[in-house]
Amino acid sequence: MRQAVDYPRQGNSDDCGIFVMAVADHLVRGRAIKFSQSDMWFFRLKMVHDMYNNQVNRFENSDVGTSRS
């Protein structure tokens, strides 16, 4: 039997996407999910930093979004 896990909870209606991305990032990296609403500023900055530094996967060289005849 599995125990319930006390995951962080979103405290507003603005950070749902940030919460999803933060949880996904922690799961992929094998990190414990221990953050709170007050940490969302960090995750927002981290996302901007990662995108700016090309750390996010890009679809430039893929077939995604191209039509095929």
C-alpha positions, 0 to 999 in steps of 0.5 A: 500500500502506498502512503499519501504524499504531501505535495505543495499546493497552489495558493492562487489562480496564476501559477498553475502552469508554473506548478506543473512545470516545477513538479515535472522538472523535479520528477524528471531530475529525481528530486524531492518535491519540496517547494511552496507557493513562495518559491514560484518567483524562482521557478519563473526566473529559472524558466526564463533563464533556461529558455534564454540559454537554449536549455529548453528543447526546440523544434527548429529541426523537426517535422513538427508543424510542417504539412506533408503532401 
